[in-house]
Amino acid sequence: MGGLGCGVSVVAALFAILGLLPLLGWLNWFTTLPAALLAVLLGFLGVLQDEQRAISLLALVAGVTILAWAVFRLSIGAGII
């Protein structure tokens, strides 16, 4: 679960970087937020199952960080820009 969560968090980070471009903030709604939520869920499940705990914790922290960044970015652009 942790390795999959890390992979999903990398994909979410790539979409978050792409969402930084002007007029692409809406991309965060459809790609970054769902992927970050999935990374948080997979990281949390990996921590609970105690398999590869460090990787699962990395996925959890990365997912929460990307989720916070995406919400912050959406709040700056009023959820659209």
N, C-alpha and C positions, 0 to 999 in steps of 0.2 A: 504494500500500500504506500509506503513512504517513497519508493522510487517513482511510482506512478504520480504521486502528489508533487514530487519535485519536477517531473516533466511537465505537468499541467501548469505549475507555477511559472516555469520558464516561458511557456506559450502565453500565459496571461501577461507576463512582463513584456513580451514582444508586442502584444496588442496594446498594452498601456503606453509604450514608447510611441507606437504609431498613432495613438489617440492624442498625443501631445501636439500634433500638427494642427494648425488653425483649421477650423470647420470640420474636424474629424473627431470632435469630442463625443459625438453621438455613438461612435464606435465602442466606447466604454460600456454602454448599456447592453450591447448585444454580444460582446466578446470578452472584455476584461472582467466585468463583474461576475458572470456565470463561471468563467474559468477559475477566477480567484476563490469563489465560494466552493467550487469542486476541490480545489487544492487544499483549502482549509479542512473540508470534510475528510478527504483522504488522509491528510496528515494527522488529524485527530483520531481517526480510526486506527491508523498505524501506531500511534502512541499508546492507545488503549490495548492493542493486541501485543505490544511489547516486541514486535519484530523490527529489527533495524531501527531502534529508537532514535538514534541521532539523525538519520535521514528523514524519519517521520517528523521529528521536531523541526528540522530545517524546512520541510514542506509546509508545516503549520505556520511557522514564523514568516516565511516568504509569502504565503497566501494572505495572511492578515495584513502584512505590510503593503502588498499590492492592492488589496481591497481598500485599505485606508487611503492610499494614494489615488485610486480611481474615484472614490467618493469625494475626496478633496478637489480633484480636477473637475468633477462634474459640478461641484458647488461653486467653483469660480466661474464657470461658463453657463450658469443657470440651467444645467442639465442638458444643454443642447450643443453649445459651441465647443 
